[in-house]
Amino acid sequence: MAGNKPKIAMYWCAGCGGCEESIVDLAENILNVIEAVDIVFGPVALDFKKKDVEAMPDASIAATFINGSIRTSEHEEMAKLLRKKTKFIVAHGSCSHMGGVPGLSNLTSKETMLEYMYKKTASTNNPGGVIPAPETKVNGHEIKIPAALDRVQPLDEVIKVDFYLPGCPPPAKNIMEFITAFLTGKVNLDKPVFAPNINLCSSCPRKETKTDNLKLTKINRFSLQKDSGKCFLEDGVICMGPVTRSGCGEQCVRANVPCRGCFGPLDGVTEQGAKFMSALGMVMDSAKEEEIDALINSIPDLTGTLYRYSFAASVLGKMREKKNG
């Protein structure tokens, strides 16, 4: 009977929707999941309301999968409510894990971000220059919408997270393996990140082409570089594999795309971008400061390249936010 099944919930915060699609990617396995659990909340696909969650007993939900970073007051409110009602919270995907691509908006202030979005983008048609406000009146009616928070936050800065399913989005295989392990009581609370604690280079199909004495004299843009089939770093293309957790199935590399770091850093590493910069410094074929500076400055969008998924969770990001504040 459904009442005896573990109760599962899902919620979508600030993200692109890819993590929601990753559930659909389970294909026929989704029928096995539905058979094994009772989905009690999932507003992206089913007609559930906030009041339904509020009416549930505390800790009555076995696991809640939350994807997306915390960008608005509604995200924060729902995350805290679901934490109260749930035994185990799963950060589903890079955005909830580390802040993800939305976290790069922390490079500027909330006010500057809203100004640009609603007044300056090429596709914006807003002659009145109106920026959405949390409360406003239209034709005598008061309208309230969620307020944008001052900064994007990874989920674990707002509530306690028990497990992390990394990836942008997490591969369906990993999701199914996690659900199976969870339902059979085989997940390890001492290893909350559901992915191997080894770097991507260890499982990369190109690893045999990497030489022991790699020396970089030039950074090449991936989009302009003909694929040689070799280690991307051998071709001078930035690849985050050395500082990124394995477990993704090397899907990007197998499609001739360098790793961008979506599985996050290994245990004990807080600064994924700084870790890569340290590794990069070891293979630069120069000891001259001006040449090193030129090499680093040739990387387009340095922060967006090295901290594409992890900026909001990084110490560097928090220093930037403190300065802005």
Secondary structure, 3 states (H helix, E strand, C coil): CHHHCCEEEEEECECCCHHHHHHHCCCCHHHHHHHHCEEEECCCCCCCCHHHHHCCCCCCEEEEEEECEEEEHHHHHHHHHHHHHEEEEEEECHHHHHCCHHHHHHHCCHHHHHHHHHHHCCCCCCCCCCCCCCEEEECCEEEECCCEEEEEECHHHCCCCCEEECCCCCCHHHHHHHHHHHHCCCCCCCCCECCCCCEHHHCCCCHHHCCCCCCECCCECHHHCCCCCCCHHHHCECCCHHHCECCCCCHHHHCCCCCCCCCCCCCCCCCHHHHHHHHHHHHECCCCHHHHHHHHHCCCCHHHHHCCCCHHHCHHHHHHHHHHC
